[in-house]
């Protein structure tokens, strides 16, 4: 499933990385602990978090993640958006809770493996 298909299915807002919406998502990961994401998420995963600071972009780059979904209505810091645009990282937002996002991703066939 591509990021664009997920954006449409979950009515996500694209904040950055518009040119990479055709990337395929291999799985998902959810955590707000950055060191946990760095050590446990797999390359190609879509990451669900409630963090909105610029360090999430660095973590996504380091881990090779396809996209970041910032849940719970959290708006990312302007610095985070600029960094995501510069690094071509897909950054998405939603008012849905992280729990709801993960459940819907799972229903779409995006698992944690």
Phi and psi in radians as a Rosetta constraint file:
Dihedral C 1 N 2 CA 2 C 2 CIRCULARHARMONIC -1.561 0.35
Dihedral N 2 CA 2 C 2 N 3 CIRCULARHARMONIC 2.867 0.35
Dihedral C 2 N 3 CA 3 C 3 CIRCULARHARMONIC -1.059 0.35
Dihedral N 3 CA 3 C 3 N 4 CIRCULARHARMONIC -0.720 0.35
Dihedral C 3 N 4 CA 4 C 4 CIRCULARHARMONIC -1.029 0.35
Dihedral N 4 CA 4 C 4 N 5 CIRCULARHARMONIC -0.723 0.35
Dihedral C 4 N 5 CA 5 C 5 CIRCULARHARMONIC -1.122 0.35
Dihedral N 5 CA 5 C 5 N 6 CIRCULARHARMONIC -0.659 0.35
Dihedral C 5 N 6 CA 6 C 6 CIRCULARHARMONIC -1.192 0.35
Dihedral N 6 CA 6 C 6 N 7 CIRCULARHARMONIC -0.748 0.35
Dihedral C 6 N 7 CA 7 C 7 CIRCULARHARMONIC -0.967 0.35
Dihedral N 7 CA 7 C 7 N 8 CIRCULARHARMONIC -0.807 0.35
Dihedral C 7 N 8 CA 8 C 8 CIRCULARHARMONIC -1.176 0.35
Dihedral N 8 CA 8 C 8 N 9 CIRCULARHARMONIC -0.794 0.35
Dihedral C 8 N 9 CA 9 C 9 CIRCULARHARMONIC -1.136 0.35
Dihedral N 9 CA 9 C 9 N 10 CIRCULARHARMONIC -0.603 0.35
Dihedral C 9 N 10 CA 10 C 10 CIRCULARHARMONIC -1.823 0.35
Dihedral N 10 CA 10 C 10 N 11 CIRCULARHARMONIC 0.054 0.35
Dihedral C 10 N 11 CA 11 C 11 CIRCULARHARMONIC 0.929 0.35
Dihedral N 11 CA 11 C 11 N 12 CIRCULARHARMONIC 0.851 0.35
Dihedral C 11 N 12 CA 12 C 12 CIRCULARHARMONIC -1.452 0.35
Dihedral N 12 CA 12 C 12 N 13 CIRCULARHARMONIC 2.682 0.35
Dihedral C 12 N 13 CA 13 C 13 CIRCULARHARMONIC -1.716 0.35
Dihedral N 13 CA 13 C 13 N 14 CIRCULARHARMONIC 2.218 0.35
Dihedral C 13 N 14 CA 14 C 14 CIRCULARHARMONIC -1.480 0.35
Dihedral N 14 CA 14 C 14 N 15 CIRCULARHARMONIC 2.089 0.35
Dihedral C 14 N 15 CA 15 C 15 CIRCULARHARMONIC -1.749 0.35
Dihedral N 15 CA 15 C 15 N 16 CIRCULARHARMONIC -0.624 0.35
Dihedral C 15 N 16 CA 16 C 16 CIRCULARHARMONIC -2.693 0.35
Dihedral N 16 CA 16 C 16 N 17 CIRCULARHARMONIC 2.777 0.35
Dihedral C 16 N 17 CA 17 C 17 CIRCULARHARMONIC 1.411 0.35
Dihedral N 17 CA 17 C 17 N 18 CIRCULARHARMONIC 0.467 0.35
Dihedral C 17 N 18 CA 18 C 18 CIRCULARHARMONIC -0.871 0.35
Dihedral N 18 CA 18 C 18 N 19 CIRCULARHARMONIC -0.599 0.35
Dihedral C 18 N 19 CA 19 C 19 CIRCULARHARMONIC -1.312 0.35
Dihedral N 19 CA 19 C 19 N 20 CIRCULARHARMONIC -0.129 0.35
Dihedral C 19 N 20 CA 20 C 20 CIRCULARHARMONIC -1.952 0.35
Dihedral N 20 CA 20 C 20 N 21 CIRCULARHARMONIC 0.334 0.35
Dihedral C 20 N 21 CA 21 C 21 CIRCULARHARMONIC -1.244 0.35
Dihedral N 21 CA 21 C 21 N 22 CIRCULARHARMONIC -0.183 0.35
Dihedral C 21 N 22 CA 22 C 22 CIRCULARHARMONIC -1.527 0.35
Dihedral N 22 CA 22 C 22 N 23 CIRCULARHARMONIC -0.017 0.35
Dihedral C 22 N 23 CA 23 C 23 CIRCULARHARMONIC -1.157 0.35
Dihedral N 23 CA 23 C 23 N 24 CIRCULARHARMONIC 2.545 0.35
Dihedral C 23 N 24 CA 24 C 24 CIRCULARHARMONIC -1.548 0.35
Dihedral N 24 CA 24 C 24 N 25 CIRCULARHARMONIC 2.361 0.35
Dihedral C 24 N 25 CA 25 C 25 CIRCULARHARMONIC -1.627 0.35
Dihedral N 25 CA 25 C 25 N 26 CIRCULARHARMONIC 2.197 0.35
Dihedral C 25 N 26 CA 26 C 26 CIRCULARHARMONIC -1.615 0.35
Dihedral N 26 CA 26 C 26 N 27 CIRCULARHARMONIC -0.272 0.35
Dihedral C 26 N 27 CA 27 C 27 CIRCULARHARMONIC 3.045 0.35
Dihedral N 27 CA 27 C 27 N 28 CIRCULARHARMONIC -3.026 0.35
Dihedral C 27 N 28 CA 28 C 28 CIRCULARHARMONIC -2.353 0.35
Dihedral N 28 CA 28 C 28 N 29 CIRCULARHARMONIC 2.786 0.35
Dihedral C 28 N 29 CA 29 C 29 CIRCULARHARMONIC -2.572 0.35
Dihedral N 29 CA 29 C 29 N 30 CIRCULARHARMONIC 2.496 0.35
Dihedral C 29 N 30 CA 30 C 30 CIRCULARHARMONIC -2.318 0.35
Dihedral N 30 CA 30 C 30 N 31 CIRCULARHARMONIC 2.159 0.35
Dihedral C 30 N 31 CA 31 C 31 CIRCULARHARMONIC -3.018 0.35
Dihedral N 31 CA 31 C 31 N 32 CIRCULARHARMONIC 2.631 0.35
Dihedral C 31 N 32 CA 32 C 32 CIRCULARHARMONIC -1.845 0.35
Dihedral N 32 CA 32 C 32 N 33 CIRCULARHARMONIC -0.058 0.35
Dihedral C 32 N 33 CA 33 C 33 CIRCULARHARMONIC -1.601 0.35
Dihedral N 33 CA 33 C 33 N 34 CIRCULARHARMONIC 1.883 0.35
Dihedral C 33 N 34 CA 34 C 34 CIRCULARHARMONIC -1.034 0.35
Dihedral N 34 CA 34 C 34 N 35 CIRCULARHARMONIC -0.716 0.35
Dihedral C 34 N 35 CA 35 C 35 CIRCULARHARMONIC -1.138 0.35
Dihedral N 35 CA 35 C 35 N 36 CIRCULARHARMONIC -0.572 0.35
Dihedral C 35 N 36 CA 36 C 36 CIRCULARHARMONIC -1.137 0.35
Dihedral N 36 CA 36 C 36 N 37 CIRCULARHARMONIC -0.769 0.35
Dihedral C 36 N 37 CA 37 C 37 CIRCULARHARMONIC -1.091 0.35
Dihedral N 37 CA 37 C 37 N 38 CIRCULARHARMONIC -0.784 0.35
Dihedral C 37 N 38 CA 38 C 38 CIRCULARHARMONIC -1.056 0.35
Dihedral N 38 CA 38 C 38 N 39 CIRCULARHARMONIC -0.635 0.35
Dihedral C 38 N 39 CA 39 C 39 CIRCULARHARMONIC -1.567 0.35
Dihedral N 39 CA 39 C 39 N 40 CIRCULARHARMONIC -0.365 0.35
Dihedral C 39 N 40 CA 40 C 40 CIRCULARHARMONIC -2.090 0.35
Dihedral N 40 CA 40 C 40 N 41 CIRCULARHARMONIC -0.483 0.35
Dihedral C 40 N 41 CA 41 C 41 CIRCULARHARMONIC -1.241 0.35
Dihedral N 41 CA 41 C 41 N 42 CIRCULARHARMONIC 2.626 0.35
Dihedral C 41 N 42 CA 42 C 42 CIRCULARHARMONIC -1.794 0.35
Dihedral N 42 CA 42 C 42 N 43 CIRCULARHARMONIC 2.587 0.35
Dihedral C 42 N 43 CA 43 C 43 CIRCULARHARMONIC -0.964 0.35
Dihedral N 43 CA 43 C 43 N 44 CIRCULARHARMONIC 2.434 0.35
Dihedral C 43 N 44 CA 44 C 44 CIRCULARHARMONIC 1.594 0.35
Dihedral N 44 CA 44 C 44 N 45 CIRCULARHARMONIC -0.132 0.35
Dihedral C 44 N 45 CA 45 C 45 CIRCULARHARMONIC -1.291 0.35
Dihedral N 45 CA 45 C 45 N 46 CIRCULARHARMONIC 2.690 0.35
Dihedral C 45 N 46 CA 46 C 46 CIRCULARHARMONIC -1.693 0.35
Dihedral N 46 CA 46 C 46 N 47 CIRCULARHARMONIC 2.346 0.35
Dihedral C 46 N 47 CA 47 C 47 CIRCULARHARMONIC -1.913 0.35
Dihedral N 47 CA 47 C 47 N 48 CIRCULARHARMONIC 2.219 0.35
Dihedral C 47 N 48 CA 48 C 48 CIRCULARHARMONIC -1.827 0.35
Dihedral N 48 CA 48 C 48 N 49 CIRCULARHARMONIC 2.205 0.35
Dihedral C 48 N 49 CA 49 C 49 CIRCULARHARMONIC -2.586 0.35
Dihedral N 49 CA 49 C 49 N 50 CIRCULARHARMONIC 2.977 0.35
Dihedral C 49 N 50 CA 50 C 50 CIRCULARHARMONIC -2.027 0.35
Dihedral N 50 CA 50 C 50 N 51 CIRCULARHARMONIC 0.143 0.35
Dihedral C 50 N 51 CA 51 C 51 CIRCULARHARMONIC -1.385 0.35
Dihedral N 51 CA 51 C 51 N 52 CIRCULARHARMONIC 2.527 0.35
Dihedral C 51 N 52 CA 52 C 52 CIRCULARHARMONIC -2.287 0.35
Dihedral N 52 CA 52 C 52 N 53 CIRCULARHARMONIC 0.197 0.35
Dihedral C 52 N 53 CA 53 C 53 CIRCULARHARMONIC -1.578 0.35
Dihedral N 53 CA 53 C 53 N 54 CIRCULARHARMONIC 2.949 0.35
Dihedral C 53 N 54 CA 54 C 54 CIRCULARHARMONIC -1.175 0.35
Dihedral N 54 CA 54 C 54 N 55 CIRCULARHARMONIC -0.326 0.35
Dihedral C 54 N 55 CA 55 C 55 CIRCULARHARMONIC -1.120 0.35
Dihedral N 55 CA 55 C 55 N 56 CIRCULARHARMONIC -0.405 0.35
Dihedral C 55 N 56 CA 56 C 56 CIRCULARHARMONIC -1.151 0.35
Dihedral N 56 CA 56 C 56 N 57 CIRCULARHARMONIC -0.530 0.35
Dihedral C 56 N 57 CA 57 C 57 CIRCULARHARMONIC -1.201 0.35
Dihedral N 57 CA 57 C 57 N 58 CIRCULARHARMONIC -0.748 0.35
Dihedral C 57 N 58 CA 58 C 58 CIRCULARHARMONIC -1.071 0.35
Dihedral N 58 CA 58 C 58 N 59 CIRCULARHARMONIC -0.718 0.35
Dihedral C 58 N 59 CA 59 C 59 CIRCULARHARMONIC -1.129 0.35
Dihedral N 59 CA 59 C 59 N 60 CIRCULARHARMONIC -0.769 0.35
Dihedral C 59 N 60 CA 60 C 60 CIRCULARHARMONIC -1.059 0.35
Dihedral N 60 CA 60 C 60 N 61 CIRCULARHARMONIC -0.714 0.35
Dihedral C 60 N 61 CA 61 C 61 CIRCULARHARMONIC -1.121 0.35
Dihedral N 61 CA 61 C 61 N 62 CIRCULARHARMONIC -0.855 0.35
Dihedral C 61 N 62 CA 62 C 62 CIRCULARHARMONIC -1.044 0.35
Dihedral N 62 CA 62 C 62 N 63 CIRCULARHARMONIC -0.714 0.35
Dihedral C 62 N 63 CA 63 C 63 CIRCULARHARMONIC -1.514 0.35
Dihedral N 63 CA 63 C 63 N 64 CIRCULARHARMONIC -0.148 0.35
Dihedral C 63 N 64 CA 64 C 64 CIRCULARHARMONIC 1.240 0.35
Dihedral N 64 CA 64 C 64 N 65 CIRCULARHARMONIC 0.621 0.35
Dihedral C 64 N 65 CA 65 C 65 CIRCULARHARMONIC -1.372 0.35
Dihedral N 65 CA 65 C 65 N 66 CIRCULARHARMONIC 2.622 0.35
Dihedral C 65 N 66 CA 66 C 66 CIRCULARHARMONIC -1.426 0.35
Dihedral N 66 CA 66 C 66 N 67 CIRCULARHARMONIC -0.527 0.35
Dihedral C 66 N 67 CA 67 C 67 CIRCULARHARMONIC -2.834 0.35
Dihedral N 67 CA 67 C 67 N 68 CIRCULARHARMONIC 2.759 0.35
Dihedral C 67 N 68 CA 68 C 68 CIRCULARHARMONIC -2.040 0.35
Dihedral N 68 CA 68 C 68 N 69 CIRCULARHARMONIC 2.248 0.35
Dihedral C 68 N 69 CA 69 C 69 CIRCULARHARMONIC -1.909 0.35
Dihedral N 69 CA 69 C 69 N 70 CIRCULARHARMONIC 2.037 0.35
Dihedral C 69 N 70 CA 70 C 70 CIRCULARHARMONIC -1.672 0.35
Dihedral N 70 CA 70 C 70 N 71 CIRCULARHARMONIC 1.942 0.35
Dihedral C 70 N 71 CA 71 C 71 CIRCULARHARMONIC -1.680 0.35
Dihedral N 71 CA 71 C 71 N 72 CIRCULARHARMONIC 3.047 0.35
Dihedral C 71 N 72 CA 72 C 72 CIRCULARHARMONIC 1.306 0.35
Dihedral N 72 CA 72 C 72 N 73 CIRCULARHARMONIC 0.301 0.35
Dihedral C 72 N 73 CA 73 C 73 CIRCULARHARMONIC 1.330 0.35
Dihedral N 73 CA 73 C 73 N 74 CIRCULARHARMONIC 0.169 0.35
Dihedral C 73 N 74 CA 74 C 74 CIRCULARHARMONIC -1.245 0.35
Dihedral N 74 CA 74 C 74 N 75 CIRCULARHARMONIC 2.251 0.35
Dihedral C 74 N 75 CA 75 C 75 CIRCULARHARMONIC -1.643 0.35
Dihedral N 75 CA 75 C 75 N 76 CIRCULARHARMONIC 2.266 0.35
Dihedral C 75 N 76 CA 76 C 76 CIRCULARHARMONIC -1.197 0.35
Dihedral N 76 CA 76 C 76 N 77 CIRCULARHARMONIC 2.616 0.35
Dihedral C 76 N 77 CA 77 C 77 CIRCULARHARMONIC -1.070 0.35
Dihedral N 77 CA 77 C 77 N 78 CIRCULARHARMONIC 2.557 0.35
Dihedral C 77 N 78 CA 78 C 78 CIRCULARHARMONIC -0.972 0.35
Dihedral N 78 CA 78 C 78 N 79 CIRCULARHARMONIC -0.608 0.35
Dihedral C 78 N 79 CA 79 C 79 CIRCULARHARMONIC -1.134 0.35
Dihedral N 79 CA 79 C 79 N 80 CIRCULARHARMONIC -0.653 0.35
Dihedral C 79 N 80 CA 80 C 80 CIRCULARHARMONIC -1.152 0.35
Dihedral N 80 CA 80 C 80 N 81 CIRCULARHARMONIC -0.711 0.35
Dihedral C 80 N 81 CA 81 C 81 CIRCULARHARMONIC -1.133 0.35
Dihedral N 81 CA 81 C 81 N 82 CIRCULARHARMONIC -0.779 0.35
Dihedral C 81 N 82 CA 82 C 82 CIRCULARHARMONIC -1.057 0.35
Dihedral N 82 CA 82 C 82 N 83 CIRCULARHARMONIC -0.768 0.35
Dihedral C 82 N 83 CA 83 C 83 CIRCULARHARMONIC -1.147 0.35
Dihedral N 83 CA 83 C 83 N 84 CIRCULARHARMONIC -0.707 0.35
Dihedral C 83 N 84 CA 84 C 84 CIRCULARHARMONIC -1.100 0.35
Dihedral N 84 CA 84 C 84 N 85 CIRCULARHARMONIC -0.717 0.35
Dihedral C 84 N 85 CA 85 C 85 CIRCULARHARMONIC -1.118 0.35
Dihedral N 85 CA 85 C 85 N 86 CIRCULARHARMONIC -0.792 0.35
Dihedral C 85 N 86 CA 86 C 86 CIRCULARHARMONIC -1.068 0.35
Dihedral N 86 CA 86 C 86 N 87 CIRCULARHARMONIC -0.730 0.35
Dihedral C 86 N 87 CA 87 C 87 CIRCULARHARMONIC -1.566 0.35
Dihedral N 87 CA 87 C 87 N 88 CIRCULARHARMONIC -0.006 0.35
Dihedral C 87 N 88 CA 88 C 88 CIRCULARHARMONIC 1.015 0.35
Dihedral N 88 CA 88 C 88 N 89 CIRCULARHARMONIC 0.719 0.35
Dihedral C 88 N 89 CA 89 C 89 CIRCULARHARMONIC -1.645 0.35
Dihedral N 89 CA 89 C 89 N 90 CIRCULARHARMONIC 2.291 0.35
Dihedral C 89 N 90 CA 90 C 90 CIRCULARHARMONIC -1.292 0.35
Dihedral N 90 CA 90 C 90 N 91 CIRCULARHARMONIC 2.151 0.35
Dihedral C 90 N 91 CA 91 C 91 CIRCULARHARMONIC -2.115 0.35
Dihedral N 91 CA 91 C 91 N 92 CIRCULARHARMONIC 2.198 0.35
Dihedral C 91 N 92 CA 92 C 92 CIRCULARHARMONIC -2.178 0.35
Dihedral N 92 CA 92 C 92 N 93 CIRCULARHARMONIC 2.634 0.35
Dihedral C 92 N 93 CA 93 C 93 CIRCULARHARMONIC -2.270 0.35
Dihedral N 93 CA 93 C 93 N 94 CIRCULARHARMONIC 2.790 0.35
Dihedral C 93 N 94 CA 94 C 94 CIRCULARHARMONIC -2.753 0.35
Dihedral N 94 CA 94 C 94 N 95 CIRCULARHARMONIC 2.685 0.35
Dihedral C 94 N 95 CA 95 C 95 CIRCULARHARMONIC -1.495 0.35
Dihedral N 95 CA 95 C 95 N 96 CIRCULARHARMONIC -0.188 0.35
Dihedral C 95 N 96 CA 96 C 96 CIRCULARHARMONIC -1.096 0.35
Dihedral N 96 CA 96 C 96 N 97 CIRCULARHARMONIC 2.600 0.35
Dihedral C 96 N 97 CA 97 C 97 CIRCULARHARMONIC -1.202 0.35
Dihedral N 97 CA 97 C 97 N 98 CIRCULARHARMONIC 2.775 0.35
Dihedral C 97 N 98 CA 98 C 98 CIRCULARHARMONIC -1.024 0.35
Dihedral N 98 CA 98 C 98 N 99 CIRCULARHARMONIC -0.684 0.35
Dihedral C 98 N 99 CA 99 C 99 CIRCULARHARMONIC -1.042 0.35
Dihedral N 99 CA 99 C 99 N 100 CIRCULARHARMONIC -0.800 0.35
Dihedral C 99 N 100 CA 100 C 100 CIRCULARHARMONIC -1.154 0.35
Dihedral N 100 CA 100 C 100 N 101 CIRCULARHARMONIC -0.720 0.35
Dihedral C 100 N 101 CA 101 C 101 CIRCULARHARMONIC -1.058 0.35
Dihedral N 101 CA 101 C 101 N 102 CIRCULARHARMONIC -0.830 0.35
Dihedral C 101 N 102 CA 102 C 102 CIRCULARHARMONIC -1.082 0.35
Dihedral N 102 CA 102 C 102 N 103 CIRCULARHARMONIC -0.747 0.35
Dihedral C 102 N 103 CA 103 C 103 CIRCULARHARMONIC -1.064 0.35
Dihedral N 103 CA 103 C 103 N 104 CIRCULARHARMONIC -0.747 0.35
Dihedral C 103 N 104 CA 104 C 104 CIRCULARHARMONIC -1.219 0.35
Dihedral N 104 CA 104 C 104 N 105 CIRCULARHARMONIC -0.652 0.35
Dihedral C 104 N 105 CA 105 C 105 CIRCULARHARMONIC -1.091 0.35
Dihedral N 105 CA 105 C 105 N 106 CIRCULARHARMONIC -0.737 0.35
Dihedral C 105 N 106 CA 106 C 106 CIRCULARHARMONIC -1.083 0.35
Dihedral N 106 CA 106 C 106 N 107 CIRCULARHARMONIC -0.723 0.35
Dihedral C 106 N 107 CA 107 C 107 CIRCULARHARMONIC -1.079 0.35
Dihedral N 107 CA 107 C 107 N 108 CIRCULARHARMONIC -0.522 0.35
Dihedral C 107 N 108 CA 108 C 108 CIRCULARHARMONIC -1.392 0.35
Dihedral N 108 CA 108 C 108 N 109 CIRCULARHARMONIC -0.087 0.35
Dihedral C 108 N 109 CA 109 C 109 CIRCULARHARMONIC 1.720 0.35
Dihedral N 109 CA 109 C 109 N 110 CIRCULARHARMONIC 0.118 0.35
Dihedral C 109 N 110 CA 110 C 110 CIRCULARHARMONIC -1.528 0.35
Dihedral N 110 CA 110 C 110 N 111 CIRCULARHARMONIC 1.897 0.35
Dihedral C 110 N 111 CA 111 C 111 CIRCULARHARMONIC -1.802 0.35
Dihedral N 111 CA 111 C 111 N 112 CIRCULARHARMONIC 3.081 0.35
Dihedral C 111 N 112 CA 112 C 112 CIRCULARHARMONIC -1.499 0.35
Dihedral N 112 CA 112 C 112 N 113 CIRCULARHARMONIC 0.124 0.35
